[in-house]
C-alpha cells in the first residue's frame, strides 16, 4: 500500500468476468475495515463497488481486465473501476436504477473516460466520505 501525502493506494485487477466481482467487493470492504471506517460506511462502499463492477462487467470485453484502484485517507475512500468495453463507444448508463443506487450509497459517483494504450476504456469513480459524529 503506497502512502503519499496521507493517502494510501491499492489496486487490484483480474479478468472482466462476473466471478471476479466478489473479490473486488471483498477487497473494498477489507480496506475500509482496516482503515477503521464504521460499519455503515463499509456496507455502503461494498455495495457500491459491487454495483459498479457489475455494471462494467456487462459492458466489458471478457478477455480484458477489470481494474479497480482504491485510495484511502483519514475520512474518505475512493474506488475507480474500469474496463475495456466489448463494443467501441460503449457508455455507462447514468439514468437507470443502478446509477441511482450508486448515488445513494456514496457521496460522489462519476463516469470518467479516457484513452490508455490506444484502447478505449470506460469506468466509474466512487467517493465515500466518513460522516461526522
One Martini backbone bead per residue (centre of mass of N, CA, C, O) as a GRO file, in nm:
protein
  133
    1UNK     BB    1   0.090   0.041   0.029
    2UNK     BB    2   0.076   0.351  -0.067
    3UNK     BB    3   0.213   0.675   0.068
    4UNK     BB    4   0.061   0.996  -0.010
    5UNK     BB    5  -0.024   1.247   0.174
    6UNK     BB    6  -0.212   1.033   0.347
    7UNK     BB    7  -0.250   0.852   0.087
    8UNK     BB    8  -0.369   0.541   0.003
    9UNK     BB    9  -0.284   0.269  -0.231
   10UNK     BB   10  -0.487   0.029  -0.425
   11UNK     BB   11  -0.467  -0.251  -0.654
   12UNK     BB   12  -0.692  -0.440  -0.873
   13UNK     BB   13  -0.689  -0.734  -1.099
   14UNK     BB   14  -0.893  -0.887  -1.362
   15UNK     BB   15  -1.112  -1.042  -1.514
   16UNK     BB   16  -1.409  -0.936  -1.691
   17UNK     BB   17  -1.584  -1.118  -1.468
   18UNK     BB   18  -1.819  -1.218  -1.242
   19UNK     BB   19  -1.620  -1.386  -1.048
   20UNK     BB   20  -1.446  -1.115  -0.965
   21UNK     BB   21  -1.632  -0.924  -0.799
   22UNK     BB   22  -1.611  -1.039  -0.503
   23UNK     BB   23  -1.314  -0.962  -0.469
   24UNK     BB   24  -1.343  -0.655  -0.488
   25UNK     BB   25  -1.553  -0.623  -0.265
   26UNK     BB   26  -1.370  -0.741  -0.038
   27UNK     BB   27  -1.140  -0.540  -0.058
   28UNK     BB   28  -1.303  -0.290   0.009
   29UNK     BB   29  -1.398  -0.381   0.291
   30UNK     BB   30  -1.118  -0.438   0.414
   31UNK     BB   31  -0.995  -0.158   0.384
   32UNK     BB   32  -1.213  -0.006   0.547
   33UNK     BB   33  -1.173  -0.164   0.810
   34UNK     BB   34  -0.862  -0.107   0.847
   35UNK     BB   35  -0.936   0.217   0.846
   36UNK     BB   36  -1.185   0.250   1.055
   37UNK     BB   37  -1.455   0.234   0.946
   38UNK     BB   38  -1.773   0.213   0.958
   39UNK     BB   39  -2.024  -0.009   0.892
   40UNK     BB   40  -2.186   0.168   0.695
   41UNK     BB   41  -1.955   0.239   0.511
   42UNK     BB   42  -1.874  -0.048   0.431
   43UNK     BB   43  -2.146  -0.136   0.314
   44UNK     BB   44  -2.180   0.086   0.100
   45UNK     BB   45  -1.914   0.036  -0.051
   46UNK     BB   46  -1.957  -0.258  -0.125
   47UNK     BB   47  -2.217  -0.211  -0.294
   48UNK     BB   48  -2.098  -0.004  -0.494
   49UNK     BB   49  -1.872  -0.178  -0.610
   50UNK     BB   50  -2.054  -0.402  -0.709
   51UNK     BB   51  -2.226  -0.229  -0.903
   52UNK     BB   52  -1.995  -0.120  -1.076
   53UNK     BB   53  -1.881  -0.392  -1.169
   54UNK     BB   54  -2.139  -0.507  -1.294
   55UNK     BB   55  -2.179  -0.284  -1.505
   56UNK     BB   56  -1.897  -0.327  -1.647
   57UNK     BB   57  -1.910  -0.630  -1.719
   58UNK     BB   58  -2.145  -0.592  -1.926
   59UNK     BB   59  -1.939  -0.413  -2.122
   60UNK     BB   60  -1.713  -0.610  -2.137
   61UNK     BB   61  -1.431  -0.762  -2.227
   62UNK     BB   62  -1.366  -1.084  -2.110
   63UNK     BB   63  -1.043  -1.072  -2.204
   64UNK     BB   64  -1.018  -0.844  -2.014
   65UNK     BB   65  -0.971  -0.603  -1.772
   66UNK     BB   66  -1.035  -0.541  -1.436
   67UNK     BB   67  -1.006  -0.232  -1.262
   68UNK     BB   68  -0.905  -0.137  -0.917
   69UNK     BB   69  -0.877   0.175  -0.745
   70UNK     BB   70  -0.764   0.268  -0.427
   71UNK     BB   71  -0.835   0.533  -0.188
   72UNK     BB   72  -0.699   0.646   0.135
   73UNK     BB   73  -0.815   0.829   0.409
   74UNK     BB   74  -0.922   0.941   0.707
   75UNK     BB   75  -1.236   1.040   0.563
   76UNK     BB   76  -1.184   0.865   0.291
   77UNK     BB   77  -1.295   0.682  -0.013
   78UNK     BB   78  -1.186   0.534  -0.322
   79UNK     BB   79  -1.316   0.414  -0.648
   80UNK     BB   80  -1.173   0.282  -0.957
   81UNK     BB   81  -1.344   0.148  -1.231
   82UNK     BB   82  -1.225  -0.053  -1.518
   83UNK     BB   83  -1.280  -0.107  -1.879
   84UNK     BB   84  -1.292  -0.284  -2.173
   85UNK     BB   85  -1.500  -0.272  -2.417
   86UNK     BB   86  -1.665  -0.463  -2.646
   87UNK     BB   87  -1.776  -0.184  -2.753
   88UNK     BB   88  -1.735   0.080  -2.919
   89UNK     BB   89  -1.871   0.347  -2.725
   90UNK     BB   90  -1.937   0.258  -2.464
   91UNK     BB   91  -2.170   0.324  -2.188
   92UNK     BB   92  -2.259   0.442  -1.894
   93UNK     BB   93  -2.542   0.444  -1.718
   94UNK     BB   94  -2.708   0.751  -1.563
   95UNK     BB   95  -3.048   0.670  -1.560
   96UNK     BB   96  -3.075   0.432  -1.384
   97UNK     BB   97  -3.113   0.243  -1.105
   98UNK     BB   98  -2.812   0.176  -1.052
   99UNK     BB   99  -2.721   0.473  -1.034
  100UNK     BB  100  -2.901   0.550  -0.795
  101UNK     BB  101  -2.773   0.358  -0.601
  102UNK     BB  102  -2.492   0.476  -0.606
  103UNK     BB  103  -2.576   0.766  -0.511
  104UNK     BB  104  -2.687   0.655  -0.226
  105UNK     BB  105  -2.397   0.526  -0.121
  106UNK     BB  106  -2.246   0.787  -0.215
  107UNK     BB  107  -2.108   1.109  -0.261
  108UNK     BB  108  -1.962   1.009  -0.535
  109UNK     BB  109  -2.048   0.981  -0.893
  110UNK     BB  110  -1.859   0.883  -1.187
  111UNK     BB  111  -1.762   0.907  -1.557
  112UNK     BB  112  -1.475   0.833  -1.661
  113UNK     BB  113  -1.269   0.893  -1.952
  114UNK     BB  114  -1.035   0.732  -2.192
  115UNK     BB  115  -0.688   0.678  -2.292
  116UNK     BB  116  -0.519   0.356  -2.310
  117UNK     BB  117  -0.317   0.211  -2.516
  118UNK     BB  118  -0.539   0.273  -2.749
  119UNK     BB  119  -0.770   0.202  -2.545
  120UNK     BB  120  -1.076   0.197  -2.471
  121UNK     BB  121  -1.246   0.316  -2.173
  122UNK     BB  122  -1.442   0.242  -1.883
  123UNK     BB  123  -1.585   0.413  -1.588
  124UNK     BB  124  -1.597   0.430  -1.220
  125UNK     BB  125  -1.636   0.681  -0.966
  126UNK     BB  126  -1.586   0.666  -0.609
  127UNK     BB  127  -1.703   0.851  -0.311
  128UNK     BB  128  -1.644   0.812   0.043
  129UNK     BB  129  -1.760   0.966   0.340
  130UNK     BB  130  -1.719   1.033   0.658
  131UNK     BB  131  -1.927   1.086   0.894
  132UNK     BB  132  -2.007   1.292   1.133
  133UNK     BB  133  -2.020   1.127   1.453
   0.00000   0.00000   0.00000
